[in-house]
C-alpha cells in the first residue's frame, strides 16, 4: 500500500465522520454536498484498492493476504451501505449511520496498513 494514499483515506473518512456527527447532533439531514464528499472518500478507497491489487501482483505479499483483500472488499461496501441506510432513515440518526460507516472505513484502512507492513514493502 502507498502510505500517503492510506493516510488520505483515513483523514478524509475521519473528517466526514466528524461532519456527520455534527449533523446528527444538530438534528440536520445531510444533503448533496455531504453525499458528494462521501463519494470522493469512496473514490479514494477504490483507488487504494486498485493500487494495492497491482502491488500484490508485482511485489511482495503480506502475511494474511486473504484478510488484506477481504478488508479492501468490505471497505468498499461500507460507505455505500451506510449511505443507503442513512438516506432511508429520516430521523436524526441517518447522519449517525454515515459517521459509523466513515469510522469503520478509517479503522479498516489502518488495519490494512498493519497487515501490509508484514510484506516488507
N, C-alpha and C positions, 0 to 999 in steps of 0.2 A: 504494500500500500504506500501511497505517497502521503507523508505526514502532513504537509500543508493542506492537502485536499481533505483529509480526515478531520483536521482541525477546523477547517472551514465549515464542514458539515456539522460538526459538534457545536461550534459557535452559533451558526445560523439557527440550528434547532433549539438551542438554549434561549436565544433572543426571541424566537417565536413562541416558545413556551412561556416566557415572561410576559409577552404581549397578550397571549390568550388567557393567562391567569388574570391579568389586569382587566380584560374584558369580562371575564366571569365574575370577578369581584364587584365590578361596576354594573352588573346585570345588563350587559350590552350584547347584542348579536354581532357576529363577525360579518364583514362584507367582502366585496370583490377584491379589495386591496389585500386583505388578510389571506384570502384564497390564492391570490397571485404570489404572495410571498411564500406561502406553503408549497406552491408548485415549483418555485425556484429552489427551495430546500430539497424537494423530491428530485428535481433535475440534477442537483449536485450529488445526491445519493446514487442516482443512476450512473452518472459519470464515474463515480468512485467504484461502482460495481464493474463497469467495463474495464477500467484501468486495472483493477485487481485481477480480473479474469485473464487479461493479457499478461500481467506479471506472473500469474500462476503458470501460464503456458510456456513462458520463456525463461523463467528464473527459478530460484529455489522455492520449495514449497514448505509451508509451515506445518508444524505438528497439528493434528486435529483439522485436517483440510475439510472434512465434512461439516464440522461445526462452523468453520470460517465461511464456507459457501452458504450454509444454512442461515447464518446471521445476515449475510448480504441479501438473500432472497426475502427473508422476513422483514428486514429493514425497509425494503422497497414496498412492502404491503401495509406497513403500519400507518403511514400518513394517509393513503387513500381510504383505508378503513375508518380512521378517525374522522376524516372529512365527511364521509358518507354518514356516519353516526351523528356527527355534530350538526350537519345540515338538517337531519330529521328531528333532532332534539330541540324543541322550541324553548326550552327552559334556559335558565342562566348557566346550566351545566353543559350546554353544547360547546361553548368555547373551552370549558374544562376538559372535555374529551380530547380536544385538539392539543391542549397542554400536555396531557398524559402521552399522547402519540409522539409529540416532539421530544419529550423527556426520554421516552423509550428509544427513539432513534439515536439520540445522543449517547445513551448508555450502551446500546448495541455497537455503535461505531467505536467507542472506547474499548469495548471488549474485542472487536475485530483487530484493533491496533495491538492489543496484548497478544492475541493469537499470532498475528503476523510477525511479531518480534521473535518468535521461535524459529522463523525461516532464516534468520541471519541476513536478511536483505533489507 
